[in-house]
Amino acid sequence: MAGGWARDDAVNDQIDVSTQEAIERMRARQSHRAAGESAEFCDECDEPIPQARRDAIPGVRLCVACQGKHDRNWKPQAGINRRGSKDSQLR
């Protein structure tokens, strides 16, 4: 069923793009974490990071306490609601 100027499969395309963007954000976040060598001292509080943590998580930059603060404060980015946005239908 066609709706306005959009193609018949436009909704599926929008869902695919939204899903792909979410996957790319998560991959970028993971690659940022794993890049480089682990720090010996926390980037935020300068406390030593235990060797076991550095071995378990390559590229770790924060101690357990500071990482916990970041994890509690992290909010997923919802992106654009392409289905409900009239502007997205005009593109």
N, C-alpha and C positions, 0 to 999 in steps of 0.2 A: 504494500500500500504506500503510495507516494504521498508525502506531506510537504506542500509548499515547493521550495526550490531544492530540497534535499533529495539525494538519490535514495532508492529503496533500501540499500544496505548501509546508510549513513550512521544509524545508531550502532550497528555492530562495529563499524570503523572507529567510532568514538570510544567504545568500550575497549577495543584493542589498543588504541593509542593511550588511554588512561592506564591500562594494565602495564603496557610497555614502559611508560614513564615511571610508574611505581617500582618496577623491577630495576630500572636503571638507577633510581635514587638509592635503593638498597644495595646494589652492587657497588656504587660509588662509595657509600658509607663503609662497606666491608673492606674494599680495597684500600681505603684511607687508613683503616685500623691496622691492616696487615703489612702496610708498606714500611720498609726500613727496619732498623734494629730496635729492640726494646730499650727503653730508658732505664737507667739505674736509679734515678730519683724522679719522683712525681713532678710533672710539669706545673702543677698548681700549688702544692703545699711543700715541695722539696723533701718530703719524707722518702726514705729508701723503699724501693719496690723489691719485694722478696724474689729471690732467684727462681723459686718454684712458679710464681706468677709469670715471670718473664719467659720461662721455658714453656709454660702452658699456652700463653697467648703471644705469639710473635708480633712485634711492633707495638706492644703495650706502652702507653705514655702516662697513665694515671695509676695511683694506688687504688686499693679496693674501696676505701672510703670516698675518695673523689669520684671514682667511676660510678659508685652507687648514687651520688648526688646527681651526676649527669643523666643516669638512666631514669631517675625519678622525674627529672625536669624535662626530659625529651618528650616532645609531642609530635606524632606523625603529621606530615604535611599532606593534607587532603587533596591538594591540587585543585583543578577546576571541575566543577559540576557541569560537564559538557551537555548532559541530557537536559538540564533545567535552564541552561543559559540561552537566552534568545540571541545573544551576540554570537555564540558558537554556530548557530544555524545560518547566520549571515556570511560566514567565512567561506 
